[in-house]
Structures are given as structure tokens and as C-alpha cells.
């Protein structure tokens, strides 16, 4: 299945719904006037109570251009969205005109003009994640919504370096590649929308925002978002993402260090016959076998480390060759500085430490340089 290149503008509006009321019916009838053969509506009933099946959803199933899918039990907004994504990807598997979908809330928080704007933005930018962003400074915004968004916005901006003005918006335009990636996310509730923002760079999907109306009814009393339980899930995803990346960096760093030390130790001991070979650079005197061992070991371990950090740790989705070359250039400039640091520090150690303890000394030196390498790669090479 190759859906990464879209040439058409077929877009589906997705509405996850759980125990909706008459507001949703009025909302759908407003949308119905805008629907065409290139624009349809998919409603996912997330295990609503039986009386809603007999009223709201029975009515929706009779609406033109509207398809209704059902969950037997309530599984969460994230699960409803993944059901919609899976259904659409299978339905339009061989349709190159399918561009993606626009998700919206069913409780009337998103106006029809704002939804149509999201569709137009996705048509014009079919490789971007489109976010309809609210303004949280208005008086009608509930305090819990304002506080929650400010907290997550701060984390995204300062810790993740990914500025997003409305991290909780449900009005989004998703290209096909992001829909496919979302199916791999484990969360089934509101945290799916947060993790969706975190994985955009993995599929080379820039985020594009536009302003929308900020609409709340009765202080947003109809929402199914639980301020404590769902907030903990969301922040767990965010900090898990940060901590998980750091753990992966440690794993790749340690495995690279082991490879580096192993190669260095083998070469250092193979060249024992050249123990007395030295050469002088300026005021410094270097042992030939230490220099050769350091250079060969660092070349091998750095290639290994670069590939793992770019694809496994930072999961860079950029495909442009100039970005790859830029990353390689920055990485190896750093590697040269680290190599020189390792060489100088190891040589200094050799003046006071017997040869049989030099491998242990090399481990200490590289642990010190590992900390420098982490911050340099995190904020310069793979920022």
C-alpha cells in the first residue's frame, strides 16, 4: 500500500461520539449542506447507551454522505479515532485521491466554517498536520481548560522545542501518513492526541496552525475529559517520551562505548611490539599504538552511533539529502573534538598509569566525554 503521495483532494470528516445529544444532530445537519462526493462524514459511536442508538445514531445513519461505525463498549476517544483511521485506510487503500481526514468534536465546540477551513488547509498542505487552535484568553474559557493547555504548551515549547499554541484541540487535519502512524500508538483515550503531536517528526509531518472560534457550552460540562485521570495519562505520555528518548540515548551511547573500548583494547594489545614507538607534536609526545587504537576505534563506533541515534533515538523522519549531510557534518565535527579529547586525556593517563590498567582508564575518560556528547547531540546535532 503506497498512500504517501496524494494527488487528489478526497477528505473525510471524522466525528468520534460518546452519548451525544441533539447538539450533534444540529451540527451534522449544518455539515450536510457542505458535503459532496469528495467530502463525506464518518461518525464513530464509542459504546453509547442504548437510547442514543435508537435516537441520535439511528437518525445519523439516514443522513446522506454519513457512515456510522459502532463500538460495543466505551473504549475511549483515541480508540474511536483509530477505528476511523483503520476503516478509511482500508476503504481508500487503492485510491490515490484520498488526502486524509479532518477530526472534530461532536459537542459543538467547532464551528462548521472552522471545519471547512481545516479541509482547505489540508488540501493546500497535504503533508502537514493541521491544527485549529483556540484562544484561551477569553472570559468564556473554563479555568481547567486554560490551565491544562498552558501547562502542556509550556512543556512542548521548553522541553520538546515544538511550539504548539493549542495542544488539546480536537479539530485537526491529518494526512494519510500520520493516520498510519497513529495506528501504532498504544493509547486509546485523550492521550492519543498528545502523542500524535510527538510523532509528527517521525513521519516528516510539519505542524500548521490556524485560529478558530473558542466555543464552550455551560463551562464545557458536556466533555468526557477527566481533569485528573486523563491529565495524568497525557503527562505520562509526554514525560515517558522524554525519559524514553534519554534511555535510548544511554543504551546507544553505552553500546557505542563498549564497541569503542573493545576495538581500542584489541588494537592496543595487538600493537604491543610498538610500545616504544612515539612521535612528537609541538610540546606533546604521543605513543603510536595509542593514537592508532583511538582513531580506528572512534571511526567504527561513531558510524555505529550516528546511525542508531538518528534512526532509533531521535527517529528523524527528514528525507532530504541536504539534511542528512548537514547532520553528518555536525556529528563528525563533534566526533573530531571528542576524539581529540579522548586522545589527549588517554595520553595524559598513560604517563601515570601502568599499561595493564589503561583499558580501565579509557573507560573513565569516555564516561566523562559521554556527558559532553549527550548535550552536544541533543541541542546541536539532532536538535
C-alpha positions, 0 to 999 in steps of 0.5 A: 500500500503506497498512500504517501503521495496524494494527488487528489483532494478526497477528505473525510470528516471524522466525528468520534461520539460518546452519548451525544445529544441533539447538539450533534444532530444540529451540527451534522445537519449544518455539515450536510449542506457542505458535503459532496462526493469528495467530502463525506462524514464518518461518525464513530459511536464509542459504546453509547447507551442504548437510547442514543442508538435508537435516537441520535445514531439511528437518525445519523445513519439516514443522513446522506454522505454519513457512515456510522461505525459502532463500538460495543463498549466505551473504549475511549476517544483515541480508540474511536479515532483509530477505528476511523483511521483503520476503516478509511485506510482500508476503504481508500487503500487503492485510491490515490485521491484520498488526502486524509481526514479532518477530526472534530468534536461532536459537542459543538465546540467547532464551528462548521466554517472552522471545519471547512477551513481545516479541509482547505488547509489540508488540501493546500498542505497535504503533508502537514498536520493541521491544527485549529487552535483556540484562544484561551484568553477569553472570559468564556474559557473554563479555568481547567481548560486554560490551565491544562493547555498552558501547562502542556504548551509550556512543556512542548515549547521548553522541553520538546522545542515544538511550539504548539499554541493549542495542544488539546484541540480536537479539530485537526487535519491529518494526512494519510501518513500520520493516520498510519502512524497513529495506528501504532500508538498504544493509547486509546483515550485523550492521550492519543492526541498528545502523542500524535503531536510527538510523532509528527517528526517521525513521519516528516509531518510539519505542524500548521496552525490556524485560529478558530472560534473558542466555543464552550457550552455551560463551562464545557460540562458536556466533555468526557475529559477527566481533569485528573485521570486523563491529565495524568495519562497525557503527562505520562505520555509526554514525560515517558517520551522524554525519559524514553528518548534519554534511555535510548540515548544511554543504551546507544551511547553505552553500546557505542562505548563498549564497541569503542573500548573493545576495538581500542583494547584489541588494537592496543594489545595487538600493537604491543611490539610498538610500545616504544614507538612515539612521535612528537607534536609541538610540546606533546609526545604521543605513543603510536599504538595509542593514537592508532587504537583511538582513531580506528576505534572512534571511526567504527563506533561513531558510524555505529552511533550516528546511525542508531541515534538518528534512526532509533533515538531521535527517529528523524523522519527528514528525507532530504539529502541536504539534511542528512549531510548537514547532520553528518557534518555536525556529528563528525565535527563533534566526533573530531573534538571528542576524539581529540579529547579522548586522545589527549586525556588517554595520553595524559593517563598513560604517563601515570598509569601502568599499561595493564590498567589503561583499558580501565582508564579509557573507560573513565575518560569516555564516561566523562566525554559521554556527558559532553556528547549527550548535550552536544547531540541533543541541542546541536546535532539532532536538535 
